[in-house]
Amino acid sequence: MQVIADNGYDAFRTGGTEEFKQTATKQAFGSVHAQPGDLVHNGYTADYVCSLYRKRDIAHLWKIGYRRSKENSPAKLVLVDGKTAGFRLF
């Protein structure tokens, strides 16, 4: 989340699978950054919800709260062999 707040596109792609690096374009990152950018920049909390295990990956679900807002956002981080294979902020 801090990478999103800092608009750190290169850091966002670090540690990702090759497929993730190809699909995590600057445009795609820009839309993720634009959604909660200011809210995250002003402070946030990340509460871990659960893990979902599938054939070759693990999806971690988080509840993101924003310090200057009553809004919340669910986030999903998908890992394959310990590398980021997907990220979505709803």
Backbone atoms as SQL, in Angstrom:
CREATE TABLE atoms (id INTEGER PRIMARY KEY, chain TEXT, resi INTEGER, resn TEXT, atom TEXT, x REAL, y REAL, z REAL);
INSERT INTO atoms VALUES
  (1, 'A', 1, 'MET', 'N', 0.827, -1.187, 0.000),
  (2, 'A', 1, 'MET', 'CA', 0.000, 0.000, 0.000),
  (3, 'A', 1, 'MET', 'C', 0.874, 1.255, 0.000),
  (4, 'A', 2, 'GLN', 'N', 2.000, 1.179, 0.680),
  (5, 'A', 2, 'GLN', 'CA', 2.863, 2.348, 0.698),
  (6, 'A', 2, 'GLN', 'C', 3.404, 2.653, -0.695),
  (7, 'A', 3, 'VAL', 'N', 3.668, 1.612, -1.470),
  (8, 'A', 3, 'VAL', 'CA', 4.126, 1.804, -2.846),
  (9, 'A', 3, 'VAL', 'C', 3.061, 2.554, -3.654),
  (10, 'A', 4, 'ILE', 'N', 1.808, 2.238, -3.411),
  (11, 'A', 4, 'ILE', 'CA', 0.723, 2.941, -4.089),
  (12, 'A', 4, 'ILE', 'C', 0.688, 4.398, -3.657),
  (13, 'A', 5, 'ALA', 'N', 0.816, 4.649, -2.369),
  (14, 'A', 5, 'ALA', 'CA', 0.815, 6.021, -1.854),
  (15, 'A', 5, 'ALA', 'C', 1.974, 6.821, -2.429),
  (16, 'A', 6, 'ASP', 'N', 3.125, 6.171, -2.593),
  (17, 'A', 6, 'ASP', 'CA', 4.319, 6.848, -3.104),
  (18, 'A', 6, 'ASP', 'C', 4.370, 6.900, -4.629),
  (19, 'A', 7, 'ASN', 'N', 3.353, 6.337, -5.298),
  (20, 'A', 7, 'ASN', 'CA', 3.311, 6.261, -6.755),
  (21, 'A', 7, 'ASN', 'C', 4.559, 5.557, -7.296),
  (22, 'A', 8, 'GLY', 'N', 4.962, 4.472, -6.626),
  (23, 'A', 8, 'GLY', 'CA', 6.185, 3.746, -6.956),
  (24, 'A', 8, 'GLY', 'C', 5.956, 2.603, -7.925),
  (25, 'A', 9, 'TYR', 'N', 5.791, 2.920, -9.180),
  (26, 'A', 9, 'TYR', 'CA', 5.504, 1.913, -10.204),
  (27, 'A', 9, 'TYR', 'C', 6.567, 0.821, -10.262),
  (28, 'A', 10, 'ASP', 'N', 7.841, 1.197, -10.303),
  (29, 'A', 10, 'ASP', 'CA', 8.909, 0.195, -10.389),
  (30, 'A', 10, 'ASP', 'C', 8.919, -0.716, -9.172),
  (31, 'A', 11, 'ALA', 'N', 8.722, -0.150, -7.994),
  (32, 'A', 11, 'ALA', 'CA', 8.685, -0.953, -6.771),
  (33, 'A', 11, 'ALA', 'C', 7.469, -1.885, -6.770),
  (34, 'A', 12, 'PHE', 'N', 6.367, -1.435, -7.358),
  (35, 'A', 12, 'PHE', 'CA', 5.150, -2.248, -7.445),
  (36, 'A', 12, 'PHE', 'C', 5.408, -3.529, -8.230),
  (37, 'A', 13, 'ARG', 'N', 6.219, -3.445, -9.269),
  (38, 'A', 13, 'ARG', 'CA', 6.505, -4.594, -10.125),
  (39, 'A', 13, 'ARG', 'C', 7.613, -5.492, -9.571),
  (40, 'A', 14, 'THR', 'N', 8.435, -4.982, -8.675),
  (41, 'A', 14, 'THR', 'CA', 9.530, -5.762, -8.104),
  (42, 'A', 14, 'THR', 'C', 8.973, -6.974, -7.368),
  (43, 'A', 15, 'GLY', 'N', 9.598, -8.107, -7.593),
  (44, 'A', 15, 'GLY', 'CA', 9.155, -9.325, -6.913),
  (45, 'A', 15, 'GLY', 'C', 7.970, -10.007, -7.563),
  (46, 'A', 16, 'GLY', 'N', 7.577, -9.527, -8.739),
  (47, 'A', 16, 'GLY', 'CA', 6.445, -10.125, -9.431),
  (48, 'A', 16, 'GLY', 'C', 6.869, -11.217, -10.396),
  (49, 'A', 17, 'THR', 'N', 5.916, -12.060, -10.742),
  (50, 'A', 17, 'THR', 'CA', 6.165, -13.069, -11.761),
  (51, 'A', 17, 'THR', 'C', 6.363, -12.350, -13.100),
  (52, 'A', 18, 'GLU', 'N', 6.909, -13.043, -14.075),
  (53, 'A', 18, 'GLU', 'CA', 7.102, -12.428, -15.393),
  (54, 'A', 18, 'GLU', 'C', 5.768, -11.998, -15.991),
  (55, 'A', 19, 'GLU', 'N', 4.748, -12.817, -15.835),
  (56, 'A', 19, 'GLU', 'CA', 3.423, -12.472, -16.352),
  (57, 'A', 19, 'GLU', 'C', 2.887, -11.214, -15.664),
  (58, 'A', 20, 'PHE', 'N', 3.080, -11.111, -14.343),
  (59, 'A', 20, 'PHE', 'CA', 2.631, -9.932, -13.606),
  (60, 'A', 20, 'PHE', 'C', 3.351, -8.683, -14.107),
  (61, 'A', 21, 'LYS', 'N', 4.653, -8.793, -14.312),
  (62, 'A', 21, 'LYS', 'CA', 5.423, -7.640, -14.790),
  (63, 'A', 21, 'LYS', 'C', 4.948, -7.183, -16.158),
  (64, 'A', 22, 'GLN', 'N', 4.512, -8.118, -17.001),
  (65, 'A', 22, 'GLN', 'CA', 4.028, -7.758, -18.330),
  (66, 'A', 22, 'GLN', 'C', 2.654, -7.105, -18.271),
  (67, 'A', 23, 'THR', 'N', 1.808, -7.562, -17.367),
  (68, 'A', 23, 'THR', 'CA', 0.447, -7.029, -17.294),
  (69, 'A', 23, 'THR', 'C', 0.329, -5.815, -16.371),
  (70, 'A', 24, 'ALA', 'N', 1.299, -5.610, -15.505),
  (71, 'A', 24, 'ALA', 'CA', 1.267, -4.468, -14.582),
  (72, 'A', 24, 'ALA', 'C', 1.866, -3.256, -15.293),
  (73, 'A', 25, 'THR', 'N', 1.111, -2.736, -16.243),
  (74, 'A', 25, 'THR', 'CA', 1.564, -1.592, -17.023),
  (75, 'A', 25, 'THR', 'C', 1.461, -0.309, -16.192),
  (76, 'A', 26, 'LYS', 'N', 2.078, 0.751, -16.681),
  (77, 'A', 26, 'LYS', 'CA', 1.975, 2.034, -15.988),
  (78, 'A', 26, 'LYS', 'C', 0.525, 2.502, -15.943),
  (79, 'A', 27, 'GLN', 'N', -0.214, 2.216, -17.004),
  (80, 'A', 27, 'GLN', 'CA', -1.623, 2.602, -17.042),
  (81, 'A', 27, 'GLN', 'C', -2.418, 1.843, -15.980),
  (82, 'A', 28, 'ALA', 'N', -2.180, 0.525, -15.863),
  (83, 'A', 28, 'ALA', 'CA', -2.878, -0.275, -14.858),
  (84, 'A', 28, 'ALA', 'C', -2.508, 0.192, -13.454),
  (85, 'A', 29, 'PHE', 'N', -1.222, 0.455, -13.220),
  (86, 'A', 29, 'PHE', 'CA', -0.794, 0.944, -11.913),
  (87, 'A', 29, 'PHE', 'C', -1.412, 2.313, -11.633),
  (88, 'A', 30, 'GLY', 'N', -1.488, 3.145, -12.649),
  (89, 'A', 30, 'GLY', 'CA', -2.072, 4.476, -12.487),
  (90, 'A', 30, 'GLY', 'C', -3.512, 4.408, -12.011),
  (91, 'A', 31, 'SER', 'N', -4.272, 3.433, -12.512),
  (92, 'A', 31, 'SER', 'CA', -5.663, 3.316, -12.071),
  (93, 'A', 31, 'SER', 'C', -5.742, 2.835, -10.631),
  (94, 'A', 32, 'VAL', 'N', -4.813, 1.962, -10.218),
  (95, 'A', 32, 'VAL', 'CA', -4.771, 1.514, -8.813),
  (96, 'A', 32, 'VAL', 'C', -4.382, 2.682, -7.926),
  (97, 'A', 33, 'HIS', 'N', -3.391, 3.453, -8.361),
  (98, 'A', 33, 'HIS', 'CA', -2.922, 4.601, -7.575),
  (99, 'A', 33, 'HIS', 'C', -4.009, 5.677, -7.475),
  (100, 'A', 34, 'ALA', 'N', -4.747, 5.897, -8.554),
  (101, 'A', 34, 'ALA', 'CA', -5.741, 6.965, -8.582),
  (102, 'A', 34, 'ALA', 'C', -6.912, 6.707, -7.642),
  (103, 'A', 35, 'GLN', 'N', -7.276, 5.442, -7.464),
  (104, 'A', 35, 'GLN', 'CA', -8.450, 5.122, -6.642),
  (105, 'A', 35, 'GLN', 'C', -8.307, 5.654, -5.220),
  (106, 'A', 36, 'PRO', 'N', -7.335, 5.157, -4.445),
  (107, 'A', 36, 'PRO', 'CA', -7.238, 5.614, -3.064),
  (108, 'A', 36, 'PRO', 'C', -6.020, 6.490, -2.803),
  (109, 'A', 37, 'GLY', 'N', -5.350, 6.959, -3.849),
  (110, 'A', 37, 'GLY', 'CA', -4.069, 7.645, -3.700),
  (111, 'A', 37, 'GLY', 'C', -3.992, 8.625, -2.542),
  (112, 'A', 38, 'ASP', 'N', -4.879, 9.622, -2.535),
  (113, 'A', 38, 'ASP', 'CA', -4.851, 10.624, -1.466),
  (114, 'A', 38, 'ASP', 'C', -5.218, 10.020, -0.123),
  (115, 'A', 39, 'LEU', 'N', -6.173, 9.105, -0.122),
  (116, 'A', 39, 'LEU', 'CA', -6.579, 8.471, 1.129),
  (117, 'A', 39, 'LEU', 'C', -5.419, 7.687, 1.741),
  (118, 'A', 40, 'VAL', 'N', -4.701, 6.941, 0.928),
  (119, 'A', 40, 'VAL', 'CA', -3.564, 6.154, 1.413),
  (120, 'A', 40, 'VAL', 'C', -2.449, 7.073, 1.874),
  (121, 'A', 41, 'HIS', 'N', -2.213, 8.124, 1.118),
  (122, 'A', 41, 'HIS', 'CA', -1.137, 9.068, 1.447),
  (123, 'A', 41, 'HIS', 'C', -1.353, 9.709, 2.822),
  (124, 'A', 42, 'ASN', 'N', -2.589, 9.877, 3.221),
  (125, 'A', 42, 'ASN', 'CA', -2.912, 10.488, 4.515),
  (126, 'A', 42, 'ASN', 'C', -2.925, 9.490, 5.665),
  (127, 'A', 43, 'GLY', 'N', -2.584, 8.244, 5.385),
  (128, 'A', 43, 'GLY', 'CA', -2.518, 7.221, 6.422),
  (129, 'A', 43, 'GLY', 'C', -3.569, 6.151, 6.228),
  (130, 'A', 44, 'TYR', 'N', -3.182, 4.936, 6.538),
  (131, 'A', 44, 'TYR', 'CA', -4.085, 3.809, 6.343),
  (132, 'A', 44, 'TYR', 'C', -3.768, 2.710, 7.342),
  (133, 'A', 45, 'THR', 'N', -4.695, 1.796, 7.475),
  (134, 'A', 45, 'THR', 'CA', -4.468, 0.576, 8.247),
  (135, 'A', 45, 'THR', 'C', -4.738, -0.592, 7.314),
  (136, 'A', 46, 'ALA', 'N', -4.034, -1.672, 7.533),
  (137, 'A', 46, 'ALA', 'CA', -4.231, -2.878, 6.734),
  (138, 'A', 46, 'ALA', 'C', -4.484, -4.030, 7.697),
  (139, 'A', 47, 'ASP', 'N', -5.707, -4.520, 7.686),
  (140, 'A', 47, 'ASP', 'CA', -6.079, -5.637, 8.557),
  (141, 'A', 47, 'ASP', 'C', -6.170, -6.910, 7.728),
  (142, 'A', 48, 'TYR', 'N', -5.376, -7.890, 8.112),
  (143, 'A', 48, 'TYR', 'CA', -5.361, -9.160, 7.403),
  (144, 'A', 48, 'TYR', 'C', -6.662, -9.900, 7.649),
  (145, 'A', 49, 'VAL', 'N', -7.285, -10.417, 6.594),
  (146, 'A', 49, 'VAL', 'CA', -8.556, -11.117, 6.718),
  (147, 'A', 49, 'VAL', 'C', -8.342, -12.625, 6.666),
  (148, 'A', 50, 'CYS', 'N', -7.753, -13.126, 5.569),
  (149, 'A', 50, 'CYS', 'CA', -7.560, -14.570, 5.449),
  (150, 'A', 50, 'CYS', 'C', -6.705, -14.911, 4.237),
  (151, 'A', 51, 'SER', 'N', -6.356, -16.185, 4.129),
  (152, 'A', 51, 'SER', 'CA', -5.660, -16.731, 2.964),
  (153, 'A', 51, 'SER', 'C', -6.576, -17.729, 2.284),
  (154, 'A', 52, 'LEU', 'N', -6.530, -17.739, 0.974),
  (155, 'A', 52, 'LEU', 'CA', -7.274, -18.712, 0.185),
  (156, 'A', 52, 'LEU', 'C', -6.256, -19.500, -0.629),
  (157, 'A', 53, 'TYR', 'N', -6.214, -20.793, -0.398),
  (158, 'A', 53, 'TYR', 'CA', -5.245, -21.640, -1.090),
  (159, 'A', 53, 'TYR', 'C', -5.902, -22.292, -2.287),
  (160, 'A', 54, 'ARG', 'N', -5.241, -22.153, -3.440),
  (161, 'A', 54, 'ARG', 'CA', -5.724, -22.797, -4.661),
  (162, 'A', 54, 'ARG', 'C', -4.592, -23.653, -5.217),
  (163, 'A', 55, 'LYS', 'N', -4.797, -24.268, -6.351),
  (164, 'A', 55, 'LYS', 'CA', -3.833, -25.232, -6.884),
  (165, 'A', 55, 'LYS', 'C', -2.391, -24.755, -6.831),
  (166, 'A', 56, 'ARG', 'N', -2.110, -23.618, -7.422),
  (167, 'A', 56, 'ARG', 'CA', -0.721, -23.186, -7.479),
  (168, 'A', 56, 'ARG', 'C', -0.479, -21.807, -6.877),
  (169, 'A', 57, 'ASP', 'N', -1.504, -21.249, -6.274),
  (170, 'A', 57, 'ASP', 'CA', -1.304, -19.917, -5.710),
  (171, 'A', 57, 'ASP', 'C', -2.004, -19.759, -4.366),
  (172, 'A', 58, 'ILE', 'N', -1.669, -18.659, -3.722),
  (173, 'A', 58, 'ILE', 'CA', -2.272, -18.281, -2.447),
  (174, 'A', 58, 'ILE', 'C', -2.784, -16.851, -2.617),
  (175, 'A', 59, 'ALA', 'N', -4.036, -16.623, -2.290),
  (176, 'A', 59, 'ALA', 'CA', -4.599, -15.278, -2.320),
  (177, 'A', 59, 'ALA', 'C', -4.740, -14.793, -0.880),
  (178, 'A', 60, 'HIS', 'N', -4.152, -13.655, -0.599),
  (179, 'A', 60, 'HIS', 'CA', -4.251, -13.031, 0.724),
  (180, 'A', 60, 'HIS', 'C', -5.239, -11.874, 0.617),
  (181, 'A', 61, 'LEU', 'N', -6.200, -11.857, 1.521),
  (182, 'A', 61, 'LEU', 'CA', -7.215, -10.805, 1.522),
  (183, 'A', 61, 'LEU', 'C', -6.985, -9.862, 2.701),
  (184, 'A', 62, 'TRP', 'N', -7.120, -8.578, 2.441),
  (185, 'A', 62, 'TRP', 'CA', -6.885, -7.532, 3.426),
  (186, 'A', 62, 'TRP', 'C', -8.048, -6.553, 3.427),
  (187, 'A', 63, 'LYS', 'N', -8.290, -5.923, 4.557),
  (188, 'A', 63, 'LYS', 'CA', -9.242, -4.817, 4.667),
  (189, 'A', 63, 'LYS', 'C', -8.402, -3.563, 4.890),
  (190, 'A', 64, 'ILE', 'N', -8.501, -2.637, 3.957),
  (191, 'A', 64, 'ILE', 'CA', -7.734, -1.397, 4.045),
  (192, 'A', 64, 'ILE', 'C', -8.652, -0.302, 4.574),
  (193, 'A', 65, 'GLY', 'N', -8.240, 0.321, 5.654),
  (194, 'A', 65, 'GLY', 'CA', -8.980, 1.442, 6.229),
  (195, 'A', 65, 'GLY', 'C', -8.174, 2.711, 6.053),
  (196, 'A', 66, 'TYR', 'N', -8.847, 3.824, 5.903),
  (197, 'A', 66, 'TYR', 'CA', -8.182, 5.104, 5.669),
  (198, 'A', 66, 'TYR', 'C', -8.392, 6.015, 6.865),
  (199, 'A', 67, 'ARG', 'N', -7.316, 6.602, 7.354),
  (200, 'A', 67, 'ARG', 'CA', -7.364, 7.380, 8.596),
  (201, 'A', 67, 'ARG', 'C', -8.251, 8.609, 8.519),
  (202, 'A', 68, 'ARG', 'N', -8.350, 9.225, 7.356),
  (203, 'A', 68, 'ARG', 'CA', -9.162, 10.442, 7.237),
  (204, 'A', 68, 'ARG', 'C', -10.491, 10.193, 6.535),
  (205, 'A', 69, 'SER', 'N', -10.953, 8.960, 6.585),
  (206, 'A', 69, 'SER', 'CA', -12.207, 8.622, 5.929),
  (207, 'A', 69, 'SER', 'C', -12.826, 7.414, 6.622),
  (208, 'A', 70, 'LYS', 'N', -14.112, 7.285, 6.507),
  (209, 'A', 70, 'LYS', 'CA', -14.784, 6.106, 7.045),
  (210, 'A', 70, 'LYS', 'C', -14.829, 4.976, 6.010),
  (211, 'A', 71, 'GLU', 'N', -14.305, 5.246, 4.815),
  (212, 'A', 71, 'GLU', 'CA', -14.305, 4.246, 3.754),
  (213, 'A', 71, 'GLU', 'C', -13.342, 3.106, 4.061),
  (214, 'A', 72, 'ASN', 'N', -13.637, 1.960, 3.485),
  (215, 'A', 72, 'ASN', 'CA', -12.768, 0.787, 3.541),
  (216, 'A', 72, 'ASN', 'C', -12.657, 0.229, 2.136),
  (217, 'A', 73, 'SER', 'N', -11.564, -0.477, 1.873),
  (218, 'A', 73, 'SER', 'CA', -11.387, -1.142, 0.583),
  (219, 'A', 73, 'SER', 'C', -10.860, -2.537, 0.821),
  (220, 'A', 74, 'PRO', 'N', -11.444, -3.539, 0.169),
  (221, 'A', 74, 'PRO', 'CA', -10.821, -4.860, 0.215),
  (222, 'A', 74, 'PRO', 'C', -9.666, -4.895, -0.782),
  (223, 'A', 75, 'ALA', 'N', -8.629, -5.619, -0.440),
  (224, 'A', 75, 'ALA', 'CA', -7.478, -5.792, -1.329),
  (225, 'A', 75, 'ALA', 'C', -7.147, -7.275, -1.402),
  (226, 'A', 76, 'LYS', 'N', -6.689, -7.690, -2.577),
  (227, 'A', 76, 'LYS', 'CA', -6.302, -9.082, -2.774),
  (228, 'A', 76, 'LYS', 'C', -4.908, -9.121, -3.384),
  (229, 'A', 77, 'LEU', 'N', -4.030, -9.879, -2.749),
  (230, 'A', 77, 'LEU', 'CA', -2.668, -10.095, -3.238),
  (231, 'A', 77, 'LEU', 'C', -2.527, -11.581, -3.529),
  (232, 'A', 78, 'VAL', 'N', -2.187, -11.916, -4.772),
  (233, 'A', 78, 'VAL', 'CA', -2.033, -13.308, -5.177),
  (234, 'A', 78, 'VAL', 'C', -0.552, -13.613, -5.346),
  (235, 'A', 79, 'LEU', 'N', -0.094, -14.684, -4.706),
  (236, 'A', 79, 'LEU', 'CA', 1.303, -15.109, -4.794),
  (237, 'A', 79, 'LEU', 'C', 1.388, -16.479, -5.448),
  (238, 'A', 80, 'VAL', 'N', 2.367, -16.639, -6.328),
  (239, 'A', 80, 'VAL', 'CA', 2.699, -17.927, -6.931),
  (240, 'A', 80, 'VAL', 'C', 4.183, -18.145, -6.670),
  (241, 'A', 81, 'ASP', 'N', 4.507, -19.204, -5.978),
  (242, 'A', 81, 'ASP', 'CA', 5.900, -19.499, -5.622),
  (243, 'A', 81, 'ASP', 'C', 6.579, -18.311, -4.942),
  (244, 'A', 82, 'GLY', 'N', 5.832, -17.593, -4.107),
  (245, 'A', 82, 'GLY', 'CA', 6.375, -16.482, -3.345),
  (246, 'A', 82, 'GLY', 'C', 6.520, -15.176, -4.115),
  (247, 'A', 83, 'LYS', 'N', 6.084, -15.154, -5.377),
  (248, 'A', 83, 'LYS', 'CA', 6.171, -13.933, -6.191),
  (249, 'A', 83, 'LYS', 'C', 4.766, -13.395, -6.448),
  (250, 'A', 84, 'THR', 'N', 4.683, -12.089, -6.559),
  (251, 'A', 84, 'THR', 'CA', 3.394, -11.463, -6.821),
  (252, 'A', 84, 'THR', 'C', 2.893, -11.857, -8.196),
  (253, 'A', 85, 'ALA', 'N', 1.691, -12.410, -8.238),
  (254, 'A', 85, 'ALA', 'CA', 1.071, -12.787, -9.502),
  (255, 'A', 85, 'ALA', 'C', -0.157, -11.921, -9.789),
  (256, 'A', 86, 'GLY', 'N', -0.608, -11.195, -8.787),
  (257, 'A', 86, 'GLY', 'CA', -1.758, -10.329, -8.982),
  (258, 'A', 86, 'GLY', 'C', -2.011, -9.461, -7.773),
  (259, 'A', 87, 'PHE', 'N', -2.570, -8.299, -8.009),
  (260, 'A', 87, 'PHE', 'CA', -2.969, -7.403, -6.931),
  (261, 'A', 87, 'PHE', 'C', -4.195, -6.654, -7.400),
  (262, 'A', 88, 'ARG', 'N', -5.164, -6.567, -6.513),
  (263, 'A', 88, 'ARG', 'CA', -6.374, -5.818, -6.838),
  (264, 'A', 88, 'ARG', 'C', -6.870, -5.104, -5.600),
  (265, 'A', 89, 'LEU', 'N', -7.182, -3.856, -5.785),
  (266, 'A', 89, 'LEU', 'CA', -7.791, -3.034, -4.734),
  (267, 'A', 89, 'LEU', 'C', -9.191, -2.716, -5.222),
  (268, 'A', 90, 'PHE', 'N', -10.200, -3.200, -4.493),
  (269, 'A', 90, 'PHE', 'CA', -11.585, -3.079, -4.950),
  (270, 'A', 90, 'PHE', 'C', -12.194, -1.760, -4.549);
